[in-house]
Amino acid sequence: MGKKVILITNDDGFDAVGLQKLVEAVSPLGEVWVVAPAHHKSACGHSLTLTRPLRLVEVGERFYKIDDGTPTDGIFIALAHLFRERKPDLILSGINHGANMGEDVTYSGTIGGAMEGAIHDIPAIAFSQVLTSFERAEEEEKGKVELLERERSIDWKNAQKVAYLLTKGVLEGKITIPHRHLLNVNIPNVKKLKGFQITRAGYRHYLNDIVVNRDPRGNSYFWIGLHPLSFKEEPGTDFWAIKQGKVSITPLTMDLTAYRDLPQLEGELTQFLEEEKEEKG
């Protein structure tokens, strides 16, 4: 049997440090391919580009970037064009510059890239490096300059060790990722990890606020996402694990059905339709 094939994407762009660190970490485990956005595509979710053509630019052997494409575009095109004969054994996305926890997963391009792998029934893992501790995040303003400063100060060794270990476990069949599922992995920004924890997604306290400025012509423009976010402290959640200095591993599924709501909704809808029918006589 030949080498295992690992396909990697991200949402921070082809030149992102996190992507480079992930490639370094897992290269000993198989044949690594990279298909990543040419530019930063953070918070693009699971979006697919349908309104313009995309170009696949070969940068080196098995290394490609998608000109103005999303992580999902990259995985979609890779599977349809580069891997027509054989699917990769594993799809990795990351290492993201920043956490992807709680409701973040609905916005995250990093998660979106892994989701595309899950849709095609390929095991997938999304890796994210938390930039700072939550205690500090709640106290500080998180403008762009501060975020860039934290990124430069990150020691990526913990994230690389985690990526290597989990990738090895999946490729060797010792860690199972079920059909149409993926793993969302967040690594705390600590010197020494305090272990691993299987978690559920927590809840953020979002601030419905924006920064409003005016351009030289007097027209308003807006910035989203410049304010610090807090979270609900609940044991067993991804936020809780990170605050304890542990690696959070949250299994996610492509089935978004709210099964617990089905009986109540069916009962209420049936009663409502009967009442409407009676009113109309």
C-alpha positions as CSV (number, residue, x, y, z in Angstrom):
1,M,0.0,0.0,0.0
2,G,1.3,3.5,-0.9
3,K,1.6,6.5,1.2
4,K,-1.5,8.0,2.8
5,V,-2.7,11.1,1.0
6,I,-3.5,14.2,3.1
7,L,-5.2,17.2,1.5
8,I,-4.9,20.5,3.4
9,T,-6.7,23.9,3.1
10,N,-7.2,26.9,5.3
11,D,-9.1,30.3,5.4
12,D,-6.2,32.6,6.3
13,G,-4.6,32.3,2.9
14,F,-1.9,30.3,1.2
15,D,1.0,32.2,2.9
16,A,-0.4,32.0,6.4
17,V,1.9,30.8,9.1
18,G,-0.7,28.3,10.5
19,L,-0.9,26.6,7.1
20,Q,2.9,26.3,6.9
21,K,3.0,24.8,10.5
22,L,0.4,22.3,9.7
23,V,2.2,21.1,6.6
24,E,5.4,20.7,8.6
25,A,3.6,18.8,11.3
26,V,1.9,16.1,9.2
27,S,4.4,15.7,6.3
28,P,6.0,12.7,8.0
29,L,2.7,10.9,8.0
30,G,2.0,10.9,4.3
31,E,1.9,12.6,0.9
32,V,0.7,16.2,1.6
33,W,-1.3,18.2,-1.0
34,V,-2.3,21.9,-0.4
35,V,-5.1,23.7,-2.1
36,A,-5.8,26.9,-0.3
37,P,-7.2,30.4,-1.0
38,A,-4.7,32.8,-2.4
39,H,-5.9,35.5,0.0
40,H,-7.4,35.8,3.5
41,K,-11.0,34.4,3.5
42,S,-11.7,34.4,7.3
43,A,-15.4,34.1,8.2
44,C,-16.5,33.0,4.7
45,G,-18.3,29.9,6.2
46,H,-19.1,27.0,3.9
47,S,-19.5,29.3,0.9
48,L,-19.0,28.1,-2.7
49,T,-18.3,30.5,-5.5
50,L,-20.9,30.2,-8.3
51,T,-20.9,33.7,-9.9
52,R,-17.4,33.9,-11.4
53,P,-14.7,31.5,-12.7
54,L,-12.0,30.3,-10.5
55,R,-8.3,29.7,-11.3
56,L,-6.2,27.0,-9.8
57,V,-2.6,28.2,-9.6
58,E,0.2,25.7,-9.2
59,V,2.8,27.0,-6.8
60,G,4.9,23.9,-6.5
61,E,4.6,20.1,-6.7
62,R,1.2,19.3,-5.0
63,F,0.8,22.9,-3.8
64,Y,-1.9,25.0,-5.3
65,K,-3.8,28.2,-4.5
66,I,-7.3,29.2,-5.6
67,D,-7.3,32.8,-7.0
68,D,-10.0,34.6,-4.9
69,G,-11.6,31.3,-3.9
70,T,-12.8,30.0,-0.6
71,P,-11.6,26.9,1.4
72,T,-14.7,25.1,0.2
73,D,-13.9,26.1,-3.4
74,G,-10.4,24.6,-2.9
75,I,-11.6,21.3,-1.6
76,F,-14.4,21.0,-4.2
77,I,-12.1,21.7,-7.1
78,A,-9.3,19.5,-5.7
79,L,-11.7,16.5,-5.4
80,A,-13.2,17.1,-8.8
81,H,-10.0,17.8,-10.7
82,L,-6.9,16.7,-8.9
83,F,-8.3,13.6,-7.2
84,R,-10.6,12.2,-9.8
85,E,-9.0,8.8,-9.6
86,R,-8.4,8.5,-5.9
87,K,-9.8,10.4,-3.0
88,P,-7.4,11.7,-0.3
89,D,-7.4,9.6,2.9
90,L,-7.8,12.7,5.1
91,I,-8.7,16.4,4.8
92,L,-7.2,18.9,7.2
93,S,-8.1,22.6,7.5
94,G,-6.0,25.1,9.4
95,I,-4.2,25.8,11.5
96,N,-6.5,28.8,11.9
97,H,-5.1,32.0,13.5
98,G,-7.7,32.2,16.2
99,A,-10.4,30.1,18.0
100,N,-13.4,28.5,16.3
101,M,-15.7,27.6,19.1
102,G,-19.4,27.8,19.9
103,E,-21.3,29.7,17.2
104,D,-18.0,30.5,15.4
105,V,-18.4,27.2,13.5
106,T,-21.2,28.7,11.4
107,Y,-19.0,31.6,10.3
108,S,-15.7,29.8,10.0
109,G,-14.0,29.2,6.6
110,T,-11.7,26.8,8.4
111,I,-14.7,24.7,9.5
112,G,-16.2,25.1,6.0
113,G,-13.2,23.5,4.3
114,A,-13.5,20.5,6.6
115,M,-17.2,20.3,6.1
116,E,-16.7,20.0,2.3
117,G,-14.6,16.9,3.0
118,A,-17.3,15.5,5.3
119,I,-19.9,16.0,2.5
120,H,-17.7,13.9,0.2
121,D,-17.4,11.2,2.9
122,I,-13.7,11.9,3.6
123,P,-12.5,12.1,7.2
124,A,-11.8,15.7,8.1
125,I,-10.3,17.7,10.9
126,A,-10.3,21.5,11.5
127,F,-7.5,22.9,13.6
128,S,-7.6,26.3,15.3
129,Q,-5.0,28.0,17.5
130,V,-6.5,30.2,20.2
131,L,-4.6,33.5,20.1
132,T,-4.9,34.6,23.7
133,S,-6.5,33.7,27.0
134,F,-10.1,34.5,27.6
135,E,-9.3,36.3,30.8
136,R,-7.3,38.8,28.8
137,A,-9.7,38.8,25.8
138,E,-12.5,40.0,28.1
139,E,-10.4,42.9,29.4
140,E,-8.7,44.1,26.3
141,E,-9.8,45.8,23.1
142,K,-8.9,43.4,20.2
143,G,-8.0,45.7,17.3
144,K,-6.1,44.5,14.3
145,V,-2.7,45.6,15.6
146,E,-3.1,43.7,18.8
147,L,-4.1,40.6,17.0
148,L,-1.1,40.7,14.7
149,E,1.2,41.1,17.6
150,R,-0.3,38.1,19.3
151,E,0.0,36.0,16.2
152,R,3.8,36.7,16.0
153,S,4.2,35.7,19.6
154,I,2.5,32.3,19.3
155,D,4.5,29.2,19.9
156,W,3.0,26.8,17.3
157,K,4.7,23.7,18.8
158,N,1.7,22.6,20.8
159,A,-0.6,23.0,17.8
160,Q,1.8,21.0,15.6
161,K,2.1,18.2,18.2
162,V,-1.7,18.0,18.4
163,A,-2.1,18.0,14.7
164,Y,0.5,15.3,14.2
165,L,-1.0,13.1,17.0
166,L,-4.7,13.3,15.8
167,T,-3.7,12.9,12.1
168,K,-1.7,9.8,13.0
169,G,-4.6,8.4,15.0
170,V,-7.1,8.8,12.2
171,L,-4.8,7.5,9.4
172,E,-3.9,4.5,11.5
173,G,-7.6,3.8,12.1
174,K,-7.3,4.2,15.9
175,I,-9.5,7.3,15.9
176,T,-12.8,7.0,13.9
177,I,-14.5,9.9,12.3
178,P,-18.0,8.7,11.3
179,H,-19.7,9.2,7.9
180,R,-20.4,12.9,7.2
181,H,-18.8,14.0,10.5
182,L,-15.7,16.1,11.2
183,L,-13.6,17.0,14.2
184,N,-13.3,20.6,15.4
185,V,-10.0,21.0,17.3
186,N,-9.0,24.1,19.3
187,I,-5.6,24.4,20.9
188,P,-5.2,26.8,23.9
189,N,-2.4,29.4,23.9
190,V,-0.5,28.0,26.9
191,K,3.1,26.9,27.4
192,K,2.1,23.4,28.6
193,L,-1.0,21.6,27.6
194,K,-3.1,20.1,30.4
195,G,-4.6,17.3,28.3
196,F,-7.4,16.7,25.8
197,Q,-11.1,16.9,26.3
198,I,-14.0,15.8,24.1
199,T,-16.4,18.7,24.2
200,R,-19.7,20.1,23.0
201,A,-20.0,23.5,21.4
202,G,-20.6,26.3,23.9
203,Y,-22.3,29.7,23.6
204,R,-20.8,33.1,23.0
205,H,-22.2,36.4,24.2
206,Y,-22.2,38.3,21.0
207,L,-22.2,42.1,21.0
208,N,-24.6,43.5,18.4
209,D,-22.3,46.4,17.7
210,I,-20.3,47.7,14.8
211,V,-17.7,50.5,14.3
212,V,-19.1,53.2,12.0
213,N,-16.9,55.7,10.2
214,R,-17.3,58.0,7.2
215,D,-15.2,58.2,4.1
216,P,-13.9,61.5,2.6
217,R,-17.2,61.9,0.7
218,G,-19.2,61.6,3.9
219,N,-20.6,58.2,3.2
220,S,-20.9,55.7,6.1
221,Y,-18.9,52.5,6.2
222,F,-18.8,49.7,8.8
223,W,-16.4,47.4,10.6
224,I,-17.7,44.1,12.0
225,G,-15.9,42.0,14.6
226,L,-13.6,44.5,16.3
227,H,-15.0,44.2,19.8
228,P,-14.1,41.5,22.3
229,L,-16.4,38.5,22.8
230,S,-17.2,36.7,26.0
231,F,-18.6,33.2,26.5
232,K,-21.0,31.3,28.8
233,E,-19.0,29.3,31.3
234,E,-20.4,25.8,31.2
235,P,-18.4,22.6,32.0
236,G,-18.1,20.2,29.1
237,T,-18.0,23.0,26.4
238,D,-15.2,23.9,24.1
239,F,-14.8,27.3,25.8
240,W,-14.5,25.6,29.2
241,A,-11.8,23.1,28.0
242,I,-9.7,25.9,26.5
243,K,-10.0,28.0,29.7
244,Q,-8.6,24.9,31.6
245,G,-5.6,24.8,29.3
246,K,-6.9,21.6,27.5
247,V,-7.2,20.8,23.8
248,S,-10.9,20.9,22.9
249,I,-12.1,18.2,20.4
250,T,-15.7,18.7,19.3
251,P,-17.3,16.2,16.9
252,L,-19.6,18.0,14.4
253,T,-22.1,16.5,12.0
254,M,-23.5,17.7,8.7
255,D,-27.0,16.7,9.8
256,L,-28.4,20.0,11.3
257,T,-31.8,18.5,12.1
258,A,-33.1,19.5,15.5
259,Y,-34.5,16.0,16.3
260,R,-35.8,17.0,19.8
261,D,-38.0,19.6,18.2
262,L,-39.7,17.3,15.7
263,P,-42.5,15.9,17.9
264,Q,-43.5,19.2,19.4
265,L,-43.4,21.0,16.0
266,E,-45.4,18.3,14.4
267,G,-48.1,18.4,17.1
268,E,-48.3,22.2,17.1
269,L,-48.5,22.3,13.3
270,T,-51.2,19.7,13.2
271,Q,-53.3,21.5,15.8
272,F,-52.8,24.9,14.1
273,L,-53.9,23.5,10.7
274,E,-57.0,21.9,12.2
275,E,-58.0,25.2,13.9
276,E,-57.5,27.1,10.7
277,K,-59.7,24.6,8.9
278,E,-62.4,24.9,11.5
279,E,-62.4,28.7,11.3
280,K,-62.9,28.6,7.6
281,G,-65.8,26.2,8.0
